[in-house]
Amino acid sequence: MADSIAATVGRIKRDPSNVLDRVRIRTICEELGHAWRERELDPATTLALFLQQVLHGNCPCSEVRHLPGGDGGKRSFTGSAYCDARKRLPLAVYQAMLGEVIDAALPATRREEHRWLGRHRVFHIDGSTFSMPDTPELRKAFGMPSGQAKGCGFPVAHLLVLFSAQTGLLLDAWAGPLRTGDVAQTPEAAAHLLPSDVLVGDDSFSSYAHLALLSRDKLHGLFPAHHKRIVSFRPRRRHCPEGKKAVPGMPRSRWVKSLGKDDQLVEYFKPKQRPRWMGKEEYDALPDSITTRELRRRVRGPAGNRVTLTIVTTLTDPDLYPADDLVALRLRRWDVETNIRHLKTTMGMDVLRCKTEAGVRKELAMFCIAYNLVRVVMLEAAGRQEVPVARVSFADALKWMRHVQPGGTMPDLVVNPHRPGRAEPRCKKRRAKQFDLMNRPRGVLRKRLQKQKKNA
């Protein structure tokens, strides 16, 4: 993969059907001990076609040989042959290429203009889900939603994603069983971060164990206070010691210092009960207490309504990190919802097609690769058009990636208007067709129809 945004865009223009580095793919396959025959669907061609398939809405395998490409569309393989070629390629190859794409894009996150307050890289972390075909292997690997009748639903995976806040680049994505907690995979996410990086997420990440882990690794966190944590800004207030029976309305944190109105330093104590996602040895090594900062502000939310934010953070210096800057950073957390919507709705990752666990993980890796390549195009367009990258249309960049011809030049991409406080209801105007929902297995319903037919 190229080592700069301009070089990556140049590679896309030269050969959009083969943007991934063929030489590097062959090298990775050799390093992993994967042998192949020299034929039309070699590893590099298979990955290039898989990328085109994802960019075109994850179309069926039978449609792939008809997709436009740099080879003039002269493809003789069948859909089943292409599907078999994807299966033969080990999952490790897909994951290695995702790592190559991420490593190539990371320098963009280190630029000074992409740092918060000129000092820190900021990353958004959040959990989501995606669905897949109903097969025994996928049901066992990922699980089914609760309350779902047997044979009437689909397996659903838990998805944890890590985005660069300033660039929108996707650093990694982890798929696990549906009932995996968001915080359970944060140690893997922290491996992508460097000292002084700031992690922003929802209140599930504001537990003592996670804040202590961030502090241990010289990382920073900024999260809403957990909805079960009692926060009081009364100076020199009393607190309920850890291990003692909770007193209604009394915080468990110890007041340390006031930093201003509704802004304070407090001491969090290590709970007696260890979280299930952390090993005993690692938990025992955590300190008995940590000092954190709590602040509360009444602000205007993304939809224009007034909301009260109570924030906990490890950024404790009020001179380096004014309260207003912390609140503004917290409000940008909603950008992660837009990025996830680009992945799941705009690109179509909400429902994957593969029927095996390895196939699902390969699809996920290719979606992440495609997403990052579109983001690279957006960064290039943002610099050339002199607008923030968040204003560049993801959908327009994706369409250009789909249809660019070899040697084609990038036009000015659509720039979305700046609409702070915009509120749109989450509802559909077009009515769904009036079909009954499946509440019994298909085989049972089929027998009922056959019986009705005989009795008619």
VMD Tcl script that draws the C-alpha trace (Angstrom):
set ca {
  {0.00 0.00 0.00}
  {1.30 3.50 -0.71}
  {2.66 5.52 2.21}
  {0.80 8.77 1.53}
  {-2.72 9.95 0.74}
  {-1.70 11.40 -2.62}
  {0.02 8.16 -3.63}
  {-3.01 6.10 -2.63}
  {-5.36 8.30 -4.66}
  {-2.91 8.05 -7.55}
  {-3.01 4.27 -7.36}
  {-6.82 4.36 -7.43}
  {-6.72 6.56 -10.55}
  {-4.18 4.36 -12.32}
  {-6.06 1.11 -11.79}
  {-9.24 1.30 -9.70}
  {-9.87 -2.43 -10.09}
  {-6.48 -3.29 -8.58}
  {-5.77 -0.57 -6.02}
  {-4.17 -3.00 -3.56}
  {-0.49 -3.67 -4.08}
  {-0.17 -6.96 -6.01}
  {3.47 -7.48 -5.06}
  {2.75 -6.98 -1.38}
  {-0.22 -9.41 -1.53}
  {1.99 -12.10 -3.05}
  {4.64 -11.48 -0.40}
  {2.11 -11.78 2.42}
  {0.74 -15.04 0.97}
  {4.26 -16.46 0.77}
  {5.04 -15.38 4.35}
  {1.87 -17.11 5.56}
  {2.69 -20.28 3.62}
  {-0.29 -19.99 1.28}
  {0.36 -21.68 -2.08}
  {-1.64 -20.92 -5.22}
  {-1.65 -21.63 -8.93}
  {-1.04 -18.90 -11.48}
  {-4.46 -18.47 -13.03}
  {-7.11 -15.83 -13.51}
  {-8.23 -15.79 -9.88}
  {-4.86 -15.46 -8.16}
  {-4.78 -13.89 -4.64}
  {-4.21 -10.31 -5.86}
  {-7.01 -10.50 -8.43}
  {-9.37 -12.12 -5.92}
  {-8.79 -9.35 -3.39}
  {-9.20 -6.68 -6.08}
  {-12.52 -8.20 -7.18}
  {-13.66 -8.54 -3.56}
  {-12.93 -4.84 -3.06}
  {-14.95 -3.94 -6.15}
  {-17.78 -6.18 -4.96}
  {-17.94 -4.35 -1.61}
  {-17.73 -0.92 -3.26}
  {-20.72 -1.89 -5.41}
  {-22.94 -2.57 -2.42}
  {-21.67 -6.09 -1.68}
  {-23.40 -7.40 -4.79}
  {-23.83 -11.19 -5.35}
  {-20.78 -13.23 -6.37}
  {-22.47 -14.07 -9.67}
  {-22.45 -10.35 -10.56}
  {-18.76 -9.74 -9.88}
  {-17.49 -10.79 -13.33}
  {-19.77 -8.14 -14.88}
  {-18.43 -5.27 -12.79}
  {-16.42 -2.57 -14.62}
  {-12.67 -2.72 -14.16}
  {-9.28 -1.98 -15.63}
  {-9.26 -5.27 -17.52}
  {-11.99 -4.16 -19.93}
  {-14.51 -6.55 -18.38}
  {-12.98 -9.66 -20.06}
  {-13.59 -12.15 -17.27}
  {-14.34 -15.79 -17.93}
  {-14.73 -17.17 -14.39}
  {-18.09 -18.11 -12.88}
  {-19.60 -16.84 -9.67}
  {-18.91 -20.15 -7.91}
  {-15.26 -20.10 -9.03}
  {-14.85 -16.61 -7.61}
  {-16.55 -17.67 -4.36}
  {-14.17 -20.65 -4.10}
  {-11.19 -18.35 -4.68}
  {-12.31 -16.17 -1.75}
  {-12.59 -19.28 0.44}
  {-9.11 -20.53 -0.50}
  {-7.47 -17.28 0.54}
  {-6.71 -17.50 4.30}
  {-8.34 -15.07 6.70}
  {-4.86 -13.98 7.79}
  {-4.23 -12.53 4.32}
  {-7.34 -10.33 4.53}
  {-6.40 -9.17 8.01}
  {-2.82 -8.46 6.94}
  {-4.01 -6.32 4.03}
  {-6.33 -4.43 6.35}
  {-3.29 -3.76 8.54}
  {-1.39 -2.51 5.49}
  {-4.16 -0.07 4.60}
  {-4.45 1.17 8.18}
  {-0.67 1.63 8.52}
  {-0.64 3.59 5.28}
  {-3.40 5.90 6.49}
  {-2.10 6.43 10.05}
  {0.37 9.22 9.18}
  {-2.62 11.41 8.35}
  {-3.76 11.19 11.99}
  {-0.38 12.52 13.19}
  {-0.51 15.80 11.30}
  {-0.67 18.87 13.48}
  {-3.90 20.11 11.91}
  {-5.54 16.80 12.90}
  {-4.57 17.10 16.59}
  {-6.89 18.34 19.29}
  {-5.53 21.54 20.91}
  {-2.45 20.98 18.74}
  {-1.26 18.19 21.08}
  {-3.46 15.10 21.12}
  {-4.82 12.61 18.66}
  {-8.46 11.81 19.45}
  {-10.20 8.51 18.72}
  {-13.85 7.50 18.92}
  {-14.80 4.03 20.12}
  {-18.29 2.57 19.99}
  {-20.21 -0.67 19.77}
  {-22.77 -1.76 17.19}
  {-24.09 -4.94 15.56}
  {-24.52 -6.55 12.15}
  {-26.55 -9.49 10.89}
  {-25.75 -12.48 8.67}
  {-27.36 -15.62 7.16}
  {-29.01 -18.15 9.45}
  {-26.61 -21.12 9.48}
  {-25.68 -23.49 12.35}
  {-22.04 -22.34 12.29}
  {-22.92 -18.65 12.55}
  {-25.55 -19.26 15.23}
  {-22.92 -21.05 17.31}
  {-20.22 -18.42 16.68}
  {-22.22 -15.24 17.25}
  {-25.55 -16.13 18.84}
  {-29.14 -15.04 18.29}
  {-31.13 -12.11 19.75}
  {-33.05 -13.00 22.89}
  {-36.76 -13.75 22.56}
  {-36.32 -14.96 18.97}
  {-38.33 -18.06 18.05}
  {-36.22 -20.96 16.77}
  {-35.82 -20.85 13.00}
  {-37.34 -17.36 12.70}
  {-34.36 -15.03 13.14}
  {-30.80 -14.44 12.09}
  {-27.47 -14.53 13.93}
  {-26.21 -11.12 15.04}
  {-22.62 -10.18 15.86}
  {-21.38 -7.55 18.27}
  {-19.15 -5.01 16.53}
  {-16.62 -2.70 18.20}
  {-15.10 0.03 16.02}
  {-12.27 2.53 16.56}
  {-12.22 5.70 14.43}
  {-9.86 8.65 14.22}
  {-11.98 11.62 15.32}
  {-10.34 14.21 13.07}
  {-9.94 12.15 9.86}
  {-12.73 9.57 10.18}
  {-10.28 6.75 9.33}
  {-11.16 3.33 10.74}
  {-8.29 1.90 12.77}
  {-9.87 -1.47 13.42}
  {-13.10 -3.39 13.92}
  {-13.71 -6.42 16.12}
  {-16.58 -8.87 15.66}
  {-17.60 -11.05 18.60}
  {-20.60 -12.89 20.01}
  {-23.72 -10.76 20.32}
  {-23.55 -10.55 24.12}
  {-19.95 -9.32 24.22}
  {-19.61 -6.10 26.21}
  {-18.10 -3.05 24.53}
  {-15.35 -2.71 27.15}
  {-14.27 -6.36 26.82}
  {-12.32 -5.64 23.63}
  {-10.85 -2.26 24.57}
  {-7.40 -3.73 25.43}
  {-7.09 -4.71 21.76}
  {-8.16 -1.21 20.72}
  {-5.57 0.37 23.04}
  {-2.85 -1.45 21.11}
  {-3.45 1.00 18.23}
  {-2.98 4.07 20.45}
  {0.12 6.00 21.48}
  {0.85 7.76 24.79}
  {-1.18 11.00 25.17}
  {-3.90 9.84 22.74}
  {-7.46 10.58 23.88}
  {-10.24 7.98 23.70}
  {-13.85 9.19 23.55}
  {-16.84 6.86 23.98}
  {-20.13 6.33 25.79}
  {-20.71 5.71 29.50}
  {-19.92 1.98 29.32}
  {-16.24 2.95 29.01}
  {-16.20 5.08 32.18}
  {-15.74 2.19 34.60}
  {-12.91 2.26 37.14}
  {-11.09 -0.66 35.49}
  {-11.05 0.97 32.05}
  {-9.99 4.40 33.35}
  {-7.20 2.75 35.36}
  {-5.99 0.84 32.31}
  {-5.87 4.05 30.26}
  {-3.89 5.82 32.99}
  {-1.49 2.87 33.24}
  {-0.76 3.09 29.50}
  {-0.41 6.91 29.63}
  {-3.57 7.31 27.58}
  {-6.49 9.63 28.25}
  {-10.22 9.02 28.31}
  {-13.27 11.27 28.14}
  {-16.65 9.65 28.70}
  {-20.10 10.40 30.14}
  {-20.30 9.43 33.81}
  {-21.88 5.99 34.12}
  {-25.63 6.22 34.61}
  {-25.36 4.28 37.90}
  {-22.62 6.49 39.36}
  {-23.74 9.20 41.78}
  {-22.02 12.52 41.06}
  {-22.16 15.39 43.55}
  {-20.33 18.71 43.19}
  {-20.76 19.78 46.81}
  {-17.30 20.66 48.23}
  {-15.95 18.44 51.04}
  {-18.96 16.20 50.77}
  {-19.07 12.82 52.47}
  {-18.63 9.62 50.47}
  {-19.47 5.95 50.96}
  {-16.25 3.86 51.17}
  {-15.85 1.00 48.70}
  {-16.97 -2.31 50.16}
  {-19.49 -0.69 52.49}
  {-23.23 -0.83 51.97}
  {-24.35 1.92 49.61}
  {-26.06 4.92 51.16}
  {-28.86 6.33 48.95}
  {-27.73 9.53 47.24}
  {-24.15 9.35 48.58}
  {-21.27 9.13 46.04}
  {-18.58 6.47 46.32}
  {-15.88 8.83 45.05}
  {-13.90 11.04 47.44}
  {-13.95 14.80 46.79}
  {-10.40 16.17 46.26}
  {-10.53 19.69 44.81}
  {-12.91 22.13 43.16}
  {-11.83 23.45 39.74}
  {-14.79 25.77 39.23}
  {-18.56 25.59 39.04}
  {-19.60 21.96 38.55}
  {-15.96 21.02 37.88}
  {-13.92 18.98 40.36}
  {-11.20 16.44 41.01}
  {-12.32 13.25 42.74}
  {-10.75 9.96 43.76}
  {-12.23 6.74 42.39}
  {-11.62 3.54 44.36}
  {-11.11 0.06 42.96}
  {-14.28 -2.03 43.37}
  {-14.04 -5.34 45.21}
  {-15.70 -7.16 42.33}
  {-13.51 -7.77 39.28}
  {-15.10 -7.21 35.82}
  {-15.61 -10.44 33.89}
  {-13.61 -9.23 30.89}
  {-10.41 -8.75 32.93}
  {-8.12 -11.43 34.34}
  {-7.54 -11.64 38.09}
  {-3.80 -11.00 37.87}
  {-4.27 -7.91 35.71}
  {-7.02 -6.58 37.98}
  {-4.97 -7.12 41.13}
  {-2.14 -5.10 39.54}
  {-4.35 -2.01 39.16}
  {-3.90 0.75 41.78}
  {-6.31 0.96 44.69}
  {-7.50 4.39 43.52}
  {-7.13 6.92 40.68}
  {-7.74 10.65 40.47}
  {-10.22 11.74 37.79}
  {-12.06 14.90 36.83}
  {-15.83 15.30 36.80}
  {-17.68 18.21 35.24}
  {-21.27 19.01 34.31}
  {-22.67 21.44 31.76}
  {-26.07 22.23 30.24}
  {-25.53 22.44 26.48}
  {-27.37 22.30 23.18}
  {-27.29 18.77 21.76}
  {-26.85 17.67 18.12}
  {-30.63 17.89 17.53}
  {-30.80 21.43 18.96}
  {-32.38 20.37 22.26}
  {-30.92 21.30 25.65}
  {-29.17 18.42 27.41}
  {-27.18 18.03 30.62}
  {-23.75 16.40 30.20}
  {-21.90 14.90 33.14}
  {-18.40 13.96 32.04}
  {-15.59 11.97 33.64}
  {-12.07 12.31 32.22}
  {-8.41 11.68 33.01}
  {-7.54 15.13 31.56}
  {-7.31 16.72 35.00}
  {-5.36 19.96 34.35}
  {-7.90 22.84 34.04}
  {-5.32 25.19 32.51}
  {-4.34 22.78 29.71}
  {-7.87 21.46 29.24}
  {-10.56 24.12 29.85}
  {-14.03 22.78 30.60}
  {-15.53 24.29 27.43}
  {-12.98 22.44 25.26}
  {-13.76 19.16 26.99}
  {-17.50 19.64 26.48}
  {-16.97 20.50 22.80}
  {-14.87 17.34 22.40}
  {-17.60 15.29 24.04}
  {-20.23 16.69 21.66}
  {-18.10 15.61 18.67}
  {-18.54 12.06 19.90}
  {-21.72 11.89 17.80}
  {-19.52 11.80 14.69}
  {-18.94 8.12 15.36}
  {-22.63 7.45 14.74}
  {-22.29 9.04 11.30}
  {-19.22 6.91 10.52}
  {-21.01 3.72 11.58}
  {-23.99 4.71 9.42}
  {-21.60 5.11 6.45}
  {-20.36 1.56 7.05}
  {-23.67 -0.14 7.71}
  {-26.16 1.85 5.62}
  {-24.30 3.68 2.86}
  {-21.96 0.73 2.15}
  {-24.43 -2.02 3.14}
  {-22.52 -3.76 5.94}
  {-25.58 -4.14 8.18}
  {-26.27 -7.57 6.64}
  {-23.33 -9.70 5.45}
  {-23.66 -12.55 2.95}
  {-21.16 -15.27 3.90}
  {-22.40 -18.43 5.61}
  {-19.26 -19.32 7.60}
  {-17.50 -17.55 10.45}
  {-14.28 -17.19 8.46}
  {-16.23 -15.82 5.50}
  {-18.00 -13.23 7.69}
  {-14.66 -12.06 9.11}
  {-13.22 -11.79 5.59}
  {-16.20 -9.68 4.53}
  {-15.74 -7.44 7.56}
  {-12.04 -6.93 6.74}
  {-12.86 -5.99 3.13}
  {-15.53 -3.52 4.24}
  {-12.97 -1.88 6.52}
  {-10.45 -1.69 3.66}
  {-13.03 -0.19 1.31}
  {-14.20 2.31 3.94}
  {-10.66 3.53 4.56}
  {-9.93 3.91 0.86}
  {-13.05 6.06 0.51}
  {-11.88 8.10 3.51}
  {-8.48 8.59 1.85}
  {-10.26 10.00 -1.21}
  {-12.26 12.33 1.07}
  {-9.07 13.57 2.76}
  {-7.54 14.30 -0.64}
  {-10.68 16.15 -1.77}
  {-10.89 18.10 1.51}
  {-7.32 19.35 1.13}
  {-7.79 20.27 -2.52}
  {-11.20 21.93 -2.00}
  {-10.10 23.57 1.28}
  {-13.00 22.31 3.39}
  {-13.11 20.16 6.56}
  {-13.11 16.47 5.72}
  {-16.34 16.01 7.72}
  {-18.11 18.22 5.17}
  {-17.09 16.10 2.15}
  {-19.86 13.73 1.07}
  {-19.00 10.10 1.87}
  {-21.64 8.88 -0.59}
  {-20.17 10.99 -3.42}
  {-16.64 9.74 -2.70}
  {-17.95 6.15 -2.71}
  {-19.66 6.68 -6.08}
  {-16.43 8.07 -7.55}
  {-14.55 5.02 -6.26}
  {-17.12 2.74 -7.90}
  {-17.02 4.28 -11.34}
  {-13.55 5.85 -11.75}
  {-11.80 4.67 -14.89}
  {-8.04 4.04 -15.17}
  {-6.25 7.37 -15.41}
  {-9.39 9.30 -14.47}
  {-9.15 12.61 -12.65}
  {-11.02 13.31 -9.44}
  {-13.73 15.96 -9.81}
  {-14.73 18.25 -6.97}
  {-16.75 16.13 -4.60}
  {-20.04 17.27 -3.08}
  {-19.57 19.38 0.06}
  {-22.40 19.03 2.56}
  {-23.71 22.31 4.01}
  {-22.89 23.15 7.59}
  {-26.15 22.63 9.48}
  {-25.60 22.80 13.26}
  {-28.60 21.80 15.33}
  {-30.27 20.03 12.41}
  {-32.96 17.64 13.64}
  {-34.43 14.85 11.50}
  {-36.95 12.28 12.82}
  {-35.78 8.67 12.65}
  {-38.79 7.29 10.82}
  {-39.76 6.10 7.35}
  {-42.33 7.77 5.15}
  {-42.69 4.87 2.68}
  {-44.81 2.11 4.17}
  {-43.58 -1.48 4.20}
  {-45.58 -4.14 2.36}
  {-48.23 -5.80 4.51}
  {-46.69 -9.26 4.82}
  {-46.93 -11.22 8.05}
  {-43.74 -11.54 10.06}
  {-42.24 -15.03 10.33}
  {-43.00 -16.22 13.87}
  {-42.61 -19.96 13.19}
  {-39.94 -21.94 11.28}
  {-40.30 -21.92 7.51}
  {-40.81 -25.69 7.38}
  {-43.80 -25.48 9.74}
  {-45.41 -22.71 7.70}
  {-44.77 -24.63 4.46}
  {-46.56 -27.74 5.81}
  {-49.48 -25.58 6.90}
  {-49.83 -24.18 3.35}
  {-49.66 -27.68 1.85}
  {-52.33 -28.88 4.27}
  {-54.58 -25.92 3.42}
  {-54.09 -26.69 -0.27}
  {-55.17 -30.31 0.19}
  {-58.26 -29.29 2.18}
  {-59.28 -26.65 -0.34}
}
mol new
graphics top color blue
foreach p $ca { graphics top sphere $p radius 0.5 }
foreach p [lrange $ca 0 end-1] q [lrange $ca 1 end] { graphics top cylinder $p $q radius 0.2 }
display resetview
